[in-house]
Amino acid sequence: MHRAQHFRADALSAVRALTPVHPSTARGQRAKRMALAAFRDYAVVGRQWVLSGQARLRGLKAVAVRHARIAAAYAGRGSRLLRAAGKLV
């Protein structure tokens, strides 16, 4: 859970770092939007991992699995967005 909290904090830090950047081209603007969406998704992933860990420690296996599945879905989406943004730059 500790690593998940750091993962979320890093994702939110990336959003804060990228927000003031002003791209000069349309491709750059699109890449920025995609990267911001990806890092926001990663923040959700971190939160879901924390919730999954907490549920697991409480013995709520079904709840832990549900949070882990939500995290996996957001992680996949975030990964696709970040790769697509990288291809635009």
PELIN-V399191 format. One record per run of one state. SS is the DSSP state (H for helix, E for strand, - for the rest). FROM is the first residue (numbers start at 1). LEN is the number of residues. If there is no record, write none. Layout:
SS_FROM_LEN ; SS_FROM_LEN
This chain:
-_1_1 ; H_2_18 ; -_20_6 ; H_26_32 ; -_58_3 ; H_61_28 ; -_89_1
